[in-house]
């Protein structure tokens, strides 16, 4: 797209922001199925779902937490 200003033409560039690479996810306990934690993950580096060992206050022990939708 070009515009003219006092006889001089110049290009008008539209800058669009890139899509965010980090996504907010929710972590769910595999034993009691409570959604206890939220975290961020880099979607370009880790496309598959993650599993993390975290403390579950409902089970009162460390359990695996899976990423939910």
PyMOL Python script that loads the backbone (N, CA, C, O; Angstrom):
from pymol import cmd

cmd.read_pdbstr("""\
ATOM      1  N   UNK A   1       0.851  -1.159   0.000  1.00  0.00           N
ATOM      2  CA  UNK A   1       0.000   0.000   0.000  1.00  0.00           C
ATOM      3  C   UNK A   1       0.904   1.230   0.000  1.00  0.00           C
ATOM      4  O   UNK A   1       1.800   1.349   0.836  1.00  0.00           O
ATOM      5  N   UNK A   2       0.672   2.116  -0.913  1.00  0.00           N
ATOM      6  CA  UNK A   2       1.487   3.330  -0.978  1.00  0.00           C
ATOM      7  C   UNK A   2       0.630   4.547  -0.710  1.00  0.00           C
ATOM      8  O   UNK A   2      -0.539   4.592  -1.095  1.00  0.00           O
ATOM      9  N   UNK A   3       1.196   5.510  -0.065  1.00  0.00           N
ATOM     10  CA  UNK A   3       0.555   6.793   0.176  1.00  0.00           C
ATOM     11  C   UNK A   3       1.477   7.881  -0.351  1.00  0.00           C
ATOM     12  O   UNK A   3       2.692   7.698  -0.427  1.00  0.00           O
ATOM     13  N   UNK A   4       0.891   9.005  -0.712  1.00  0.00           N
ATOM     14  CA  UNK A   4       1.718  10.133  -1.154  1.00  0.00           C
ATOM     15  C   UNK A   4       1.570  11.260  -0.158  1.00  0.00           C
ATOM     16  O   UNK A   4       0.472  11.564   0.309  1.00  0.00           O
ATOM     17  N   UNK A   5       2.680  11.865   0.155  1.00  0.00           N
ATOM     18  CA  UNK A   5       2.710  12.974   1.094  1.00  0.00           C
ATOM     19  C   UNK A   5       3.639  14.031   0.511  1.00  0.00           C
ATOM     20  O   UNK A   5       4.853  13.833   0.466  1.00  0.00           O
ATOM     21  N   UNK A   6       3.077  15.152   0.063  1.00  0.00           N
ATOM     22  CA  UNK A   6       3.833  16.244  -0.568  1.00  0.00           C
ATOM     23  C   UNK A   6       4.626  15.768  -1.781  1.00  0.00           C
ATOM     24  O   UNK A   6       5.783  16.143  -1.972  1.00  0.00           O
ATOM     25  N   UNK A   7       3.986  14.940  -2.591  1.00  0.00           N
ATOM     26  CA  UNK A   7       4.623  14.503  -3.818  1.00  0.00           C
ATOM     27  C   UNK A   7       5.606  13.363  -3.647  1.00  0.00           C
ATOM     28  O   UNK A   7       6.149  12.887  -4.644  1.00  0.00           O
ATOM     29  N   UNK A   8       5.864  12.897  -2.415  1.00  0.00           N
ATOM     30  CA  UNK A   8       6.803  11.813  -2.173  1.00  0.00           C
ATOM     31  C   UNK A   8       5.998  10.581  -1.793  1.00  0.00           C
ATOM     32  O   UNK A   8       5.171  10.620  -0.883  1.00  0.00           O
ATOM     33  N   UNK A   9       6.250   9.486  -2.502  1.00  0.00           N
ATOM     34  CA  UNK A   9       5.530   8.258  -2.170  1.00  0.00           C
ATOM     35  C   UNK A   9       6.379   7.428  -1.209  1.00  0.00           C
ATOM     36  O   UNK A   9       7.605   7.396  -1.313  1.00  0.00           O
ATOM     37  N   UNK A  10       5.736   6.784  -0.312  1.00  0.00           N
ATOM     38  CA  UNK A  10       6.419   5.897   0.637  1.00  0.00           C
ATOM     39  C   UNK A  10       5.487   4.750   0.960  1.00  0.00           C
ATOM     40  O   UNK A  10       4.275   4.834   0.765  1.00  0.00           O
ATOM     41  N   UNK A  11       6.065   3.698   1.448  1.00  0.00           N
ATOM     42  CA  UNK A  11       5.290   2.501   1.766  1.00  0.00           C
ATOM     43  C   UNK A  11       4.816   2.556   3.205  1.00  0.00           C
ATOM     44  O   UNK A  11       5.563   2.929   4.109  1.00  0.00           O
ATOM     45  N   UNK A  12       3.582   2.183   3.400  1.00  0.00           N
ATOM     46  CA  UNK A  12       3.014   2.074   4.736  1.00  0.00           C
ATOM     47  C   UNK A  12       2.981   0.589   5.073  1.00  0.00           C
ATOM     48  O   UNK A  12       2.300  -0.191   4.407  1.00  0.00           O
ATOM     49  N   UNK A  13       3.710   0.205   6.097  1.00  0.00           N
ATOM     50  CA  UNK A  13       3.773  -1.200   6.492  1.00  0.00           C
ATOM     51  C   UNK A  13       2.888  -1.435   7.698  1.00  0.00           C
ATOM     52  O   UNK A  13       2.867  -0.654   8.650  1.00  0.00           O
ATOM     53  N   UNK A  14       2.176  -2.510   7.629  1.00  0.00           N
ATOM     54  CA  UNK A  14       1.346  -2.889   8.766  1.00  0.00           C
ATOM     55  C   UNK A  14       2.060  -4.002   9.500  1.00  0.00           C
ATOM     56  O   UNK A  14       2.370  -5.048   8.929  1.00  0.00           O
ATOM     57  N   UNK A  15       2.312  -3.764  10.762  1.00  0.00           N
ATOM     58  CA  UNK A  15       3.018  -4.745  11.577  1.00  0.00           C
ATOM     59  C   UNK A  15       2.000  -5.548  12.377  1.00  0.00           C
ATOM     60  O   UNK A  15       1.215  -4.995  13.147  1.00  0.00           O
ATOM     61  N   UNK A  16       2.030  -6.839  12.182  1.00  0.00           N
ATOM     62  CA  UNK A  16       1.161  -7.727  12.931  1.00  0.00           C
ATOM     63  C   UNK A  16       2.009  -8.495  13.934  1.00  0.00           C
ATOM     64  O   UNK A  16       3.131  -8.903  13.634  1.00  0.00           O
ATOM     65  N   UNK A  17       1.465  -8.684  15.115  1.00  0.00           N
ATOM     66  CA  UNK A  17       2.194  -9.430  16.132  1.00  0.00           C
ATOM     67  C   UNK A  17       2.161 -10.912  15.792  1.00  0.00           C
ATOM     68  O   UNK A  17       1.177 -11.416  15.251  1.00  0.00           O
ATOM     69  N   UNK A  18       3.237 -11.594  16.113  1.00  0.00           N
ATOM     70  CA  UNK A  18       3.308 -13.036  15.883  1.00  0.00           C
ATOM     71  C   UNK A  18       2.450 -13.760  16.914  1.00  0.00           C
ATOM     72  O   UNK A  18       2.179 -13.227  17.990  1.00  0.00           O
ATOM     73  N   UNK A  19       2.034 -14.953  16.587  1.00  0.00           N
ATOM     74  CA  UNK A  19       1.252 -15.756  17.521  1.00  0.00           C
ATOM     75  C   UNK A  19       2.130 -16.137  18.709  1.00  0.00           C
ATOM     76  O   UNK A  19       3.306 -16.447  18.522  1.00  0.00           O
ATOM     77  N   UNK A  20       1.593 -16.122  19.913  1.00  0.00           N
ATOM     78  CA  UNK A  20       2.407 -16.466  21.082  1.00  0.00           C
ATOM     79  C   UNK A  20       2.845 -17.922  21.054  1.00  0.00           C
ATOM     80  O   UNK A  20       2.063 -18.810  20.714  1.00  0.00           O
ATOM     81  N   UNK A  21       4.099 -18.160  21.413  1.00  0.00           N
ATOM     82  CA  UNK A  21       4.623 -19.524  21.422  1.00  0.00           C
ATOM     83  C   UNK A  21       4.335 -20.223  22.740  1.00  0.00           C
ATOM     84  O   UNK A  21       4.329 -21.453  22.799  1.00  0.00           O
ATOM     85  N   UNK A  22       4.096 -19.457  23.801  1.00  0.00           N
ATOM     86  CA  UNK A  22       3.821 -20.051  25.101  1.00  0.00           C
ATOM     87  C   UNK A  22       2.317 -20.116  25.313  1.00  0.00           C
ATOM     88  O   UNK A  22       1.583 -19.182  24.992  1.00  0.00           O
ATOM     89  N   UNK A  23       1.878 -21.242  25.861  1.00  0.00           N
ATOM     90  CA  UNK A  23       0.461 -21.472  26.073  1.00  0.00           C
ATOM     91  C   UNK A  23       0.230 -21.845  27.532  1.00  0.00           C
ATOM     92  O   UNK A  23       1.026 -22.580  28.116  1.00  0.00           O
ATOM     93  N   UNK A  24      -0.852 -21.345  28.124  1.00  0.00           N
ATOM     94  CA  UNK A  24      -1.193 -21.680  29.502  1.00  0.00           C
ATOM     95  C   UNK A  24      -1.917 -23.024  29.500  1.00  0.00           C
ATOM     96  O   UNK A  24      -2.881 -23.224  28.760  1.00  0.00           O
ATOM     97  N   UNK A  25      -1.437 -23.940  30.341  1.00  0.00           N
ATOM     98  CA  UNK A  25      -2.016 -25.281  30.430  1.00  0.00           C
ATOM     99  C   UNK A  25      -2.480 -25.545  31.851  1.00  0.00           C
ATOM    100  O   UNK A  25      -2.045 -24.871  32.785  1.00  0.00           O
ATOM    101  N   UNK A  26      -3.361 -26.521  32.020  1.00  0.00           N
ATOM    102  CA  UNK A  26      -3.840 -26.947  33.330  1.00  0.00           C
ATOM    103  C   UNK A  26      -3.323 -28.353  33.589  1.00  0.00           C
ATOM    104  O   UNK A  26      -3.348 -29.206  32.701  1.00  0.00           O
ATOM    105  N   UNK A  27      -2.850 -28.592  34.822  1.00  0.00           N
ATOM    106  CA  UNK A  27      -2.330 -29.898  35.197  1.00  0.00           C
ATOM    107  C   UNK A  27      -3.325 -30.602  36.117  1.00  0.00           C
ATOM    108  O   UNK A  27      -3.853 -30.002  37.053  1.00  0.00           O
ATOM    109  N   UNK A  28      -3.575 -31.893  35.836  1.00  0.00           N
ATOM    110  CA  UNK A  28      -4.544 -32.681  36.590  1.00  0.00           C
ATOM    111  C   UNK A  28      -3.848 -33.861  37.252  1.00  0.00           C
ATOM    112  O   UNK A  28      -3.019 -34.526  36.630  1.00  0.00           O
ATOM    113  N   UNK A  29      -4.180 -34.121  38.505  1.00  0.00           N
ATOM    114  CA  UNK A  29      -3.625 -35.258  39.238  1.00  0.00           C
ATOM    115  C   UNK A  29      -4.153 -36.550  38.617  1.00  0.00           C
ATOM    116  O   UNK A  29      -5.340 -36.650  38.307  1.00  0.00           O
ATOM    117  N   UNK A  30      -3.272 -37.544  38.432  1.00  0.00           N
ATOM    118  CA  UNK A  30      -3.695 -38.799  37.810  1.00  0.00           C
ATOM    119  C   UNK A  30      -4.449 -39.702  38.780  1.00  0.00           C
ATOM    120  O   UNK A  30      -5.184 -40.586  38.340  1.00  0.00           O
ATOM    121  N   UNK A  31      -4.288 -39.506  40.077  1.00  0.00           N
ATOM    122  CA  UNK A  31      -4.956 -40.372  41.053  1.00  0.00           C
ATOM    123  C   UNK A  31      -6.333 -39.849  41.465  1.00  0.00           C
ATOM    124  O   UNK A  31      -7.317 -40.587  41.406  1.00  0.00           O
ATOM    125  N   UNK A  32      -6.411 -38.596  41.876  1.00  0.00           N
ATOM    126  CA  UNK A  32      -7.701 -38.075  42.360  1.00  0.00           C
ATOM    127  C   UNK A  32      -8.439 -37.240  41.304  1.00  0.00           C
ATOM    128  O   UNK A  32      -9.575 -36.828  41.541  1.00  0.00           O
ATOM    129  N   UNK A  33      -7.827 -36.988  40.162  1.00  0.00           N
ATOM    130  CA  UNK A  33      -8.430 -36.271  39.024  1.00  0.00           C
ATOM    131  C   UNK A  33      -8.780 -34.816  39.325  1.00  0.00           C
ATOM    132  O   UNK A  33      -9.602 -34.225  38.626  1.00  0.00           O
ATOM    133  N   UNK A  34      -8.168 -34.231  40.357  1.00  0.00           N
ATOM    134  CA  UNK A  34      -8.366 -32.811  40.633  1.00  0.00           C
ATOM    135  C   UNK A  34      -7.394 -31.988  39.805  1.00  0.00           C
ATOM    136  O   UNK A  34      -6.250 -32.390  39.594  1.00  0.00           O
ATOM    137  N   UNK A  35      -7.855 -30.840  39.337  1.00  0.00           N
ATOM    138  CA  UNK A  35      -7.006 -29.934  38.558  1.00  0.00           C
ATOM    139  C   UNK A  35      -6.397 -28.926  39.530  1.00  0.00           C
ATOM    140  O   UNK A  35      -7.048 -27.966  39.941  1.00  0.00           O
ATOM    141  N   UNK A  36      -5.140 -29.162  39.885  1.00  0.00           N
ATOM    142  CA  UNK A  36      -4.501 -28.412  40.951  1.00  0.00           C
ATOM    143  C   UNK A  36      -3.647 -27.256  40.471  1.00  0.00           C
ATOM    144  O   UNK A  36      -3.614 -26.213  41.125  1.00  0.00           O
ATOM    145  N   UNK A  37      -2.961 -27.401  39.363  1.00  0.00           N
ATOM    146  CA  UNK A  37      -1.946 -26.452  38.953  1.00  0.00           C
ATOM    147  C   UNK A  37      -2.211 -25.934  37.548  1.00  0.00           C
ATOM    148  O   UNK A  37      -2.850 -26.600  36.733  1.00  0.00           O
ATOM    149  N   UNK A  38      -1.708 -24.737  37.280  1.00  0.00           N
ATOM    150  CA  UNK A  38      -1.650 -24.220  35.919  1.00  0.00           C
ATOM    151  C   UNK A  38      -0.210 -23.803  35.668  1.00  0.00           C
ATOM    152  O   UNK A  38       0.501 -23.388  36.583  1.00  0.00           O
ATOM    153  N   UNK A  39       0.203 -23.920  34.426  1.00  0.00           N
ATOM    154  CA  UNK A  39       1.584 -23.643  34.071  1.00  0.00           C
ATOM    155  C   UNK A  39       1.624 -23.177  32.628  1.00  0.00           C
ATOM    156  O   UNK A  39       0.595 -23.153  31.953  1.00  0.00           O
ATOM    157  N   UNK A  40       2.802 -22.809  32.151  1.00  0.00           N
ATOM    158  CA  UNK A  40       2.990 -22.432  30.757  1.00  0.00           C
ATOM    159  C   UNK A  40       3.885 -23.443  30.079  1.00  0.00           C
ATOM    160  O   UNK A  40       4.741 -24.061  30.712  1.00  0.00           O
ATOM    161  N   UNK A  41       3.679 -23.604  28.780  1.00  0.00           N
ATOM    162  CA  UNK A  41       4.554 -24.490  28.028  1.00  0.00           C
ATOM    163  C   UNK A  41       4.813 -23.878  26.664  1.00  0.00           C
ATOM    164  O   UNK A  41       3.960 -23.194  26.099  1.00  0.00           O
ATOM    165  N   UNK A  42       6.003 -24.134  26.149  1.00  0.00           N
ATOM    166  CA  UNK A  42       6.389 -23.663  24.834  1.00  0.00           C
ATOM    167  C   UNK A  42       5.860 -24.655  23.808  1.00  0.00           C
ATOM    168  O   UNK A  42       6.341 -25.786  23.730  1.00  0.00           O
ATOM    169  N   UNK A  43       4.868 -24.237  23.018  1.00  0.00           N
ATOM    170  CA  UNK A  43       4.222 -25.155  22.096  1.00  0.00           C
ATOM    171  C   UNK A  43       5.108 -25.512  20.906  1.00  0.00           C
ATOM    172  O   UNK A  43       4.934 -26.575  20.311  1.00  0.00           O
ATOM    173  N   UNK A  44       6.043 -24.654  20.553  1.00  0.00           N
ATOM    174  CA  UNK A  44       6.904 -24.983  19.413  1.00  0.00           C
ATOM    175  C   UNK A  44       7.965 -26.009  19.805  1.00  0.00           C
ATOM    176  O   UNK A  44       8.408 -26.784  18.958  1.00  0.00           O
ATOM    177  N   UNK A  45       8.378 -26.027  21.064  1.00  0.00           N
ATOM    178  CA  UNK A  45       9.390 -26.983  21.514  1.00  0.00           C
ATOM    179  C   UNK A  45       8.760 -28.305  21.968  1.00  0.00           C
ATOM    180  O   UNK A  45       9.314 -29.373  21.710  1.00  0.00           O
ATOM    181  N   UNK A  46       7.603 -28.239  22.644  1.00  0.00           N
ATOM    182  CA  UNK A  46       6.928 -29.437  23.167  1.00  0.00           C
ATOM    183  C   UNK A  46       5.511 -29.489  22.612  1.00  0.00           C
ATOM    184  O   UNK A  46       4.612 -28.833  23.139  1.00  0.00           O
ATOM    185  N   UNK A  47       5.310 -30.252  21.573  1.00  0.00           N
ATOM    186  CA  UNK A  47       3.972 -30.353  20.984  1.00  0.00           C
ATOM    187  C   UNK A  47       3.103 -31.365  21.731  1.00  0.00           C
ATOM    188  O   UNK A  47       1.886 -31.197  21.808  1.00  0.00           O
ATOM    189  N   UNK A  48       3.721 -32.420  22.285  1.00  0.00           N
ATOM    190  CA  UNK A  48       2.945 -33.448  22.970  1.00  0.00           C
ATOM    191  C   UNK A  48       2.611 -33.001  24.397  1.00  0.00           C
ATOM    192  O   UNK A  48       3.164 -32.025  24.904  1.00  0.00           O
ATOM    193  N   UNK A  49       1.701 -33.733  25.025  1.00  0.00           N
ATOM    194  CA  UNK A  49       1.283 -33.394  26.392  1.00  0.00           C
ATOM    195  C   UNK A  49       2.363 -33.787  27.386  1.00  0.00           C
ATOM    196  O   UNK A  49       3.091 -34.758  27.182  1.00  0.00           O
ATOM    197  N   UNK A  50       2.455 -33.015  28.467  1.00  0.00           N
ATOM    198  CA  UNK A  50       3.526 -33.242  29.436  1.00  0.00           C
ATOM    199  C   UNK A  50       2.982 -33.913  30.691  1.00  0.00           C
ATOM    200  O   UNK A  50       1.795 -33.814  31.000  1.00  0.00           O
ATOM    201  N   UNK A  51       3.867 -34.594  31.405  1.00  0.00           N
ATOM    202  CA  UNK A  51       3.576 -35.187  32.715  1.00  0.00           C
ATOM    203  C   UNK A  51       4.657 -34.734  33.674  1.00  0.00           C
ATOM    204  O   UNK A  51       5.845 -34.814  33.363  1.00  0.00           O
ATOM    205  N   UNK A  52       4.248 -34.257  34.843  1.00  0.00           N
ATOM    206  CA  UNK A  52       5.186 -33.738  35.842  1.00  0.00           C
ATOM    207  C   UNK A  52       4.830 -34.331  37.201  1.00  0.00           C
ATOM    208  O   UNK A  52       3.652 -34.467  37.534  1.00  0.00           O
ATOM    209  N   UNK A  53       5.844 -34.683  37.983  1.00  0.00           N
ATOM    210  CA  UNK A  53       5.622 -35.098  39.365  1.00  0.00           C
ATOM    211  C   UNK A  53       5.472 -33.845  40.227  1.00  0.00           C
ATOM    212  O   UNK A  53       6.404 -33.048  40.336  1.00  0.00           O
ATOM    213  N   UNK A  54       4.292 -33.670  40.842  1.00  0.00           N
ATOM    214  CA  UNK A  54       4.032 -32.524  41.701  1.00  0.00           C
ATOM    215  C   UNK A  54       3.282 -32.991  42.950  1.00  0.00           C
ATOM    216  O   UNK A  54       2.733 -34.092  42.983  1.00  0.00           O
ATOM    217  N   UNK A  55       3.269 -32.136  43.973  1.00  0.00           N
ATOM    218  CA  UNK A  55       2.557 -32.448  45.204  1.00  0.00           C
ATOM    219  C   UNK A  55       1.075 -32.164  45.029  1.00  0.00           C
ATOM    220  O   UNK A  55       0.690 -31.079  44.593  1.00  0.00           O
ATOM    221  N   UNK A  56       0.244 -33.142  45.369  1.00  0.00           N
ATOM    222  CA  UNK A  56      -1.208 -32.973  45.328  1.00  0.00           C
ATOM    223  C   UNK A  56      -1.707 -32.766  46.758  1.00  0.00           C
ATOM    224  O   UNK A  56      -1.557 -33.664  47.587  1.00  0.00           O
ATOM    225  N   UNK A  57      -2.291 -31.618  47.067  1.00  0.00           N
ATOM    226  CA  UNK A  57      -2.774 -31.387  48.432  1.00  0.00           C
ATOM    227  C   UNK A  57      -3.981 -32.249  48.805  1.00  0.00           C
ATOM    228  O   UNK A  57      -4.247 -32.448  49.991  1.00  0.00           O
ATOM    229  N   UNK A  58      -4.709 -32.758  47.824  1.00  0.00           N
ATOM    230  CA  UNK A  58      -5.872 -33.597  48.110  1.00  0.00           C
ATOM    231  C   UNK A  58      -5.457 -35.032  48.433  1.00  0.00           C
ATOM    232  O   UNK A  58      -6.038 -35.673  49.308  1.00  0.00           O
ATOM    233  N   UNK A  59      -4.443 -35.531  47.715  1.00  0.00           N
ATOM    234  CA  UNK A  59      -3.907 -36.881  48.000  1.00  0.00           C
ATOM    235  C   UNK A  59      -2.875 -36.825  49.126  1.00  0.00           C
ATOM    236  O   UNK A  59      -2.586 -37.846  49.750  1.00  0.00           O
ATOM    237  N   UNK A  60      -2.327 -35.662  49.386  1.00  0.00           N
ATOM    238  CA  UNK A  60      -1.304 -35.425  50.403  1.00  0.00           C
ATOM    239  C   UNK A  60      -0.019 -36.213  50.112  1.00  0.00           C
ATOM    240  O   UNK A  60       0.631 -36.727  51.022  1.00  0.00           O
ATOM    241  N   UNK A  61       0.329 -36.292  48.824  1.00  0.00           N
ATOM    242  CA  UNK A  61       1.581 -36.935  48.424  1.00  0.00           C
ATOM    243  C   UNK A  61       1.955 -36.458  47.017  1.00  0.00           C
ATOM    244  O   UNK A  61       1.176 -35.786  46.342  1.00  0.00           O
ATOM    245  N   UNK A  62       3.162 -36.823  46.599  1.00  0.00           N
ATOM    246  CA  UNK A  62       3.626 -36.481  45.257  1.00  0.00           C
ATOM    247  C   UNK A  62       3.068 -37.481  44.255  1.00  0.00           C
ATOM    248  O   UNK A  62       3.246 -38.690  44.406  1.00  0.00           O
ATOM    249  N   UNK A  63       2.391 -36.968  43.229  1.00  0.00           N
ATOM    250  CA  UNK A  63       1.814 -37.819  42.197  1.00  0.00           C
ATOM    251  C   UNK A  63       2.114 -37.227  40.826  1.00  0.00           C
ATOM    252  O   UNK A  63       2.563 -36.086  40.713  1.00  0.00           O
ATOM    253  N   UNK A  64       1.862 -38.011  39.798  1.00  0.00           N
ATOM    254  CA  UNK A  64       2.013 -37.522  38.428  1.00  0.00           C
ATOM    255  C   UNK A  64       0.852 -36.612  38.097  1.00  0.00           C
ATOM    256  O   UNK A  64      -0.296 -36.912  38.424  1.00  0.00           O
ATOM    257  N   UNK A  65       1.150 -35.498  37.448  1.00  0.00           N
ATOM    258  CA  UNK A  65       0.130 -34.567  36.969  1.00  0.00           C
ATOM    259  C   UNK A  65       0.251 -34.489  35.456  1.00  0.00           C
ATOM    260  O   UNK A  65       1.335 -34.249  34.924  1.00  0.00           O
ATOM    261  N   UNK A  66      -0.875 -34.695  34.761  1.00  0.00           N
ATOM    262  CA  UNK A  66      -0.908 -34.653  33.296  1.00  0.00           C
ATOM    263  C   UNK A  66      -1.530 -33.356  32.824  1.00  0.00           C
ATOM    264  O   UNK A  66      -2.334 -32.736  33.519  1.00  0.00           O
ATOM    265  N   UNK A  67      -1.141 -32.967  31.632  1.00  0.00           N
ATOM    266  CA  UNK A  67      -1.725 -31.786  30.995  1.00  0.00           C
ATOM    267  C   UNK A  67      -3.127 -32.128  30.505  1.00  0.00           C
ATOM    268  O   UNK A  67      -3.340 -33.187  29.913  1.00  0.00           O
ATOM    269  N   UNK A  68      -4.083 -31.232  30.751  1.00  0.00           N
ATOM    270  CA  UNK A  68      -5.467 -31.417  30.289  1.00  0.00           C
ATOM    271  C   UNK A  68      -5.744 -30.444  29.143  1.00  0.00           C
ATOM    272  O   UNK A  68      -4.914 -29.595  28.817  1.00  0.00           O
ATOM    273  N   UNK A  69      -6.907 -30.581  28.548  1.00  0.00           N
ATOM    274  CA  UNK A  69      -7.301 -29.698  27.444  1.00  0.00           C
ATOM    275  C   UNK A  69      -7.621 -28.312  27.931  1.00  0.00           C
ATOM    276  O   UNK A  69      -7.970 -27.442  27.133  1.00  0.00           O
TER     277      UNK A  69
END
""", "prot")
cmd.dss("prot")
cmd.show_as("cartoon", "prot")
cmd.util.cbc("prot")
cmd.orient("prot")
